[in-house]
Amino acid sequence: MCVAPGPEWIFFDRGVLDALALLQDVDPLPMEDLQRLLSAYPFHALVFILPPWESIYTNDAERDQTFAEAVHVHGKLQRWYHSCGYRVHEVPRLSVQQRADHVVQALSQSDA
């Protein structure tokens, strides 16, 4: 997710929209409450999602999901963003620099 409030982009790994997606899965909000929250936290219309990548996937103190759980959550988030009107762009499995370049190029094309 990213926001461009000024001349530079701000990127979020996880944020309000992800939290709302997971909340909706457990204890759905009334539609008017959900719409109010979605309107209060607008993000750029183009959402970047990096798919789970098994060959580099590791667990640590912050990431306790299994790879299968990560794949499941990934699918839920893709559907969630689509249902909220965002355009989901899956970033290909490339080197870090190539992924960064890919995101910047996609953003420049989306605003053209």
Backbone torsions as a table, in degrees:
resi	resn	phi	psi	omega
1	MET	NA	147.5	178.1
2	CYS	-149.1	156.4	178.8
3	VAL	-134.3	141.6	178.2
4	ALA	-121.8	78.3	-178.0
5	PRO	-76.2	-15.5	-178.2
6	GLY	-149.1	-146.5	-175.9
7	PRO	-74.4	-10.9	-177.7
8	GLU	-123.5	149.4	178.5
9	TRP	-79.7	149.1	172.1
10	ILE	-122.3	125.6	-178.0
11	PHE	-109.9	145.3	178.0
12	PHE	-121.8	133.4	175.5
13	ASP	-75.1	-50.5	174.0
14	ARG	-135.4	150.0	-178.1
15	GLY	-156.9	-160.6	-176.8
16	VAL	-57.3	-42.4	-176.6
17	LEU	-65.7	-37.5	176.5
18	ASP	-66.3	-42.5	178.8
19	ALA	-61.2	-42.5	177.8
20	LEU	-63.3	-38.4	179.0
21	ALA	-60.9	-46.1	-178.1
22	LEU	-71.5	-34.7	175.8
23	LEU	-63.7	-45.2	-179.7
24	GLN	-59.1	-31.7	-179.4
25	ASP	-70.3	-32.4	-175.6
26	VAL	-96.3	-45.5	-174.6
27	ASP	-146.9	82.9	-174.0
28	PRO	-56.8	138.6	175.0
29	LEU	-82.1	153.8	170.9
30	PRO	-59.0	146.2	-174.7
31	MET	-53.9	-40.4	-178.4
32	GLU	-66.7	-36.2	176.8
33	ASP	-67.5	-42.7	178.6
34	LEU	-62.1	-45.9	179.7
35	GLN	-62.4	-38.5	178.8
36	ARG	-63.4	-43.7	179.1
37	LEU	-67.2	-42.1	178.4
38	LEU	-62.4	-37.5	178.3
39	SER	-71.2	-30.7	-178.4
40	ALA	-74.3	-21.1	-176.5
41	TYR	-126.6	67.7	-178.3
42	PRO	-75.1	142.0	175.8
43	PHE	-124.6	169.3	175.8
44	HIS	-55.2	145.0	-176.0
45	ALA	-64.8	-21.5	-179.4
46	LEU	-99.8	118.0	-179.2
47	VAL	-107.7	130.2	178.2
48	PHE	-97.3	131.0	176.9
49	ILE	-125.1	129.9	175.2
50	LEU	-99.5	118.9	-175.6
51	PRO	-69.3	154.4	174.0
52	PRO	-57.4	140.0	-174.5
53	TRP	-128.2	100.6	-169.3
54	GLU	-59.2	-38.0	-175.2
55	SER	-69.0	-17.8	177.1
56	ILE	-115.7	2.6	-176.2
57	TYR	-73.5	127.7	175.6
58	THR	-137.5	156.6	174.4
59	ASN	-100.0	149.6	174.6
60	ASP	-151.3	-167.3	-177.5
61	ALA	-63.0	-27.4	-178.0
62	GLU	-93.8	-29.8	-176.1
63	ARG	-114.2	98.0	-177.9
64	ASP	-106.6	4.6	177.9
65	GLN	-72.4	147.9	168.6
66	THR	-74.2	166.4	177.8
67	PHE	-62.5	-40.5	178.8
68	ALA	-60.5	-40.7	177.3
69	GLU	-65.2	-39.3	178.5
70	ALA	-62.5	-40.3	177.7
71	VAL	-63.6	-42.0	179.4
72	HIS	-62.6	-47.8	179.3
73	VAL	-63.9	-38.8	177.7
74	HIS	-56.3	-46.7	178.6
75	GLY	-63.7	-41.5	178.0
76	LYS	-60.5	-44.5	-178.3
77	LEU	-66.9	-38.3	176.5
78	GLN	-59.0	-48.2	-179.9
79	ARG	-64.1	-39.3	-179.5
80	TRP	-61.4	-50.9	-179.0
81	TYR	-60.8	-41.8	176.6
82	HIS	-59.8	-44.8	-177.5
83	SER	-66.4	-22.8	178.7
84	CYS	-91.4	3.1	176.0
85	GLY	90.8	8.7	178.2
86	TYR	-86.5	151.6	172.9
87	ARG	-91.2	120.3	-177.4
88	VAL	-94.7	128.1	179.2
89	HIS	-121.2	112.8	179.0
90	GLU	-83.3	124.0	-178.7
91	VAL	-80.2	130.0	-177.8
92	PRO	-68.0	158.5	178.4
93	ARG	-76.8	97.4	-178.3
94	LEU	-133.8	-179.5	174.3
95	SER	-64.1	163.3	-179.4
96	VAL	-56.8	-47.3	-179.1
97	GLN	-63.3	-41.7	179.4
98	GLN	-66.1	-37.1	176.8
99	ARG	-65.3	-43.6	178.9
100	ALA	-60.9	-45.7	178.2
101	ASP	-61.4	-40.6	179.5
102	HIS	-61.1	-44.7	-179.8
103	VAL	-63.7	-46.5	-179.6
104	VAL	-62.4	-42.0	179.1
105	GLN	-65.4	-41.8	178.7
106	ALA	-63.6	-39.8	178.0
107	LEU	-65.2	-41.9	-180.0
108	SER	-65.0	-34.4	178.5
109	GLN	-75.1	-31.8	-177.7
110	SER	-72.2	-25.8	-179.3
111	ASP	-94.6	-2.1	-177.4
112	ALA	-76.1	NA	NA
